[in-house]
Amino acid sequence: MRLYLLPLILVVCGTALSALAEMSVPMARQEFVAQIDFDALHNQANTALEQLRQSQDRRMTSESVATF
């Protein structure tokens, strides 16, 4: 085998391995997405929204008391 082909073969193999590694990353992301607990996220969002509403109600109450 010619010595000048060795760098070319190394570059081709490195590119192929890099492409294979990048192809496996989306699969891992898909598995992670499947593990998300949407019920827990929904409950957290509802709790945060309720706290925001209560905060707004308290602020409006304190402003109305201050104006009288």
N, C-alpha and C positions, 0 to 999 in steps of 0.2 A: 504494500500500500504506500502510496506517495505521502511524504511527510507534510506537504502543503494542504492535503485534504483534512488533516486532523483538526485544525482550528474551525474549518467549515462544519465538520461533523459535530464538534462540541457546541457550536452556535445553534445548529439545527436542533440538537437534543435539548439544549437549555430552553429554547423557545417552545418546544413541544411540552416540556415539563411545566413551564410557566403557564401555558395555556390550559393544561389539565388542572393545575392548582386553582386557577381563576374560575374554571367551570364548576369546581366542587364547592366554592364559597356560596353561590346562591342556594344550593341545596341545603346547606347548613342554616342559612337565613330562613328558608321556608320551614324547616323543622322548628326553629325558634318561634316563628310567628304562630305556628300551630299550638305552641305551649302557652300562649297568652290566655289568662283567665279573664274573659270578657265580663263575667258576672261581677268579679271583684272590681274591675275598672268602672263598671256601671255604678256600683255601690259607692265607690270613692267619688265619682263625679256627682252623684246625687247628694252626698254629704257635703261636698264643697259648695254646691249650689245652694243648699239650705243654709249653710253658714254665711254665704254671701248675702242671701235675702235677709237673714236676721241682722246682719251688720248694717245693711241699708235701712232696715226698719228702725234700728236703734239710732242711727244717725239722723234720720228724718224726725224721729220723736224728739231727740235732743235739740234739733234746730227749731222745731215748732215750739218747744217750751222756752227756748231762749228768746224768741221773737215776741212772746206775750208778756 
